[in-house]
Amino acid sequence: QVQLVESGGGLVQPGGSLRLSCAASVSILSLSGINAMGWYRQAPGKQRELVALITGGGITTYADSVKGRFTISRDNAKNTVYLRMNSLQPEDTAVYYCIGRRFARDYWGQGTQVTVSS
């Protein structure tokens, strides 16, 4: 089965930075078609929301709330996606979930906690 392994979450102060990584157990970004990897997040009491998505060809999508602060990138050969998060704010606190979209099927990581607090 497809597995996504996340790393990089943790506790940071407001204004700080983190980089999340997600590695897939199978090829995703190197494939043709509708294949992508990215990140969603979910805070307590809120709906899960899209943060950023990237295709193997480098086409990106960002939530308005993170544009200019977060950057998604990928290494197609490693089937790995990264999320660099700068200028973190308390409202960014959430569980961040990696998503892999492979041939119209979605696969999810277990999530990694990001906490922004003084």
Order of alpha helices (4+ residues) and beta strands (2+ residues): beta-beta-beta-beta-beta-beta-beta-beta-beta-beta-beta
